[in-house]
Amino acid sequence: MSTKNPRLSFSRAQGRQPEHKILAIPGPVEVSNNVLEALAQPPLSHVSPDFTRIFQEALSLSRKVVGSQNGQPFVIAGSGTLGWDQVGANLIERGDKVLVLNTGYFGDGFKDCLTSYGAVATILMAPSPGETVPLAAIESTLAGQKYKLITITHVDTSTGVLSDVHDITKVVRRVSPSTLIILDAVCSAGCEDIKMDAWGLDIVLTASQKAIGALPGLSILIASPRAIQTYSSRITPVQGYYASWKKWLPIMEAYVAGKAAYFGTQPVNLVRALTEALKELMKDGEEGLAKRIEAHRKVARRLRAVAAQLGMKSLATQGAEAAGLTAIWVPEGLTASEILQKAGAKGVVFAGGLLADVKDRYIRIGHMGVSVTDEARGDTNRITDVLYSVINELLAEKRMDRATTEI
Ligand SMILES: Cc1ncc(COP(=O)(O)O)c(C=O)c1O
């Protein structure tokens, strides 16, 4: 492990950006200089030809990130949660049955959102935190009851659990082909494999601030022709106003066609930064995206190996570990809060646990976007170095405390 002075190494690595702590939480994440500079430009008119071109590019690229040719993109000011609301407002009619696969905190949130629009939810829980929902349970539940839609959290950010979306889609297509498949890809788009068209996903929803590599503030959602058809043939009116596709669909269709339209002022600078991030993400096409995903997996493997040396086990079971986020149990005798505090003092920001019962028993480390793809920044080395030194220092302090008490 390197023993470099953290302050010197991280200010050099961040280049043109002001010196700051490395954000190693599962979003927001570090962003590139181009993304940051796009944000800092004078605002454009949201109906100008210049902005229209930029927005059109963002819409087109956001489809590509999730493997869709014909999906209808929506990019709307709001956080990732707005994607859930778009599903609830536009696809749910009171009494519709939905099946929610739950691998952590965000499954609960998606369920709460859909039931607030009148959905009747069946929840399939992972047997224990860190596990995925067994395919056999999904199959038998779908066989026993017709569901309008099923939701999958691709990576649950509270546990770092990666669900095997492709395998799940195969089961749904075979057992209940009319069920719409909704993927929450907030913590996976840009760092995990997603083949929307090939796998038959109906909605892929994500957000700007994680592996996409932009700033918080944009909900990004791609809807399949079948999802748009389901929305168009609703019997009851769409519930809500801001999340309604009645409002947004004509706007998005206009920008896709290179024409400006208005419903709610676009956050022009956020969109500009998003376009930069998506251009970086897709600069080498599908092949580049595949390499980027592999780079995230490699960093995740390395971090897990360091954690294992420190006696820290992954929450996610083997084979279900995410590429952009690592959730690890803290060593016996330590708490998440003290690890976070010491890491922060060394210039790296980790996140604590999100599962209420074990909140202080594990930490979450985000490794997404430019921290992974731009090795010259040195972020991932810094993150592993800090984890290593923080845990060793804290364990040594505890040993000293014990020795002093015994004396
Ligand atoms: C898997 C998942 N879904 C949904 C959300 C909600 O996104 P936001 O916090 O941007 O509203 C998050 C946030 O981290 C998430 O990780």
The ligand as an SDF file (V2000), in Angstrom:
LIG
                    3D

 16 16  0  0  0  0  0  0  0  0999 V2000
  -31.4250    1.8750   -7.2220 C   0  0  0  0  0  0  0  0  0  0  0  0
  -31.9280    3.2520   -6.9480 C   0  0  0  0  0  0  0  0  0  0  0  0
  -33.1650    3.5830   -7.3170 N   0  0  0  0  0  0  0  0  0  0  0  0
  -33.6430    4.8050   -7.1180 C   0  0  0  0  0  0  0  0  0  0  0  0
  -32.9010    5.7700   -6.5040 C   0  0  0  0  0  0  0  0  0  0  0  0
  -33.4740    7.1290   -6.2910 C   0  0  0  0  0  0  0  0  0  0  0  0
  -32.7110    8.0540   -7.0070 O   0  0  0  0  0  0  0  0  0  0  0  0
  -32.5920    9.5680   -6.5070 P   0  0  0  0  0  0  0  0  0  0  0  0
  -31.9090    9.5460   -5.1770 O   0  0  0  0  0  0  0  0  0  0  0  0
  -31.7590   10.2140   -7.5830 O   0  0  0  0  0  0  0  0  0  0  0  0
  -33.9680   10.0990   -6.4290 O   0  0  0  0  0  0  0  0  0  0  0  0
  -31.6070    5.4860   -6.0950 C   0  0  0  0  0  0  0  0  0  0  0  0
  -30.7750    6.4790   -5.4030 C   0  0  0  0  0  0  0  0  0  0  0  0
  -29.6650    6.2690   -5.0310 O   0  0  0  0  0  0  0  0  0  0  0  0
  -31.1090    4.1910   -6.3250 C   0  0  0  0  0  0  0  0  0  0  0  0
  -29.8870    3.8760   -5.9740 O   0  0  0  0  0  0  0  0  0  0  0  0
  1  2  1  0
  2  3  1  0
  2 15  2  0
  3  4  2  0
  4  5  1  0
  5  6  1  0
  5 12  2  0
  6  7  1  0
  7  8  1  0
  8  9  2  0
  8 10  1  0
  8 11  1  0
 12 13  1  0
 12 15  1  0
 13 14  2  0
 15 16  1  0
M  END
$$$$
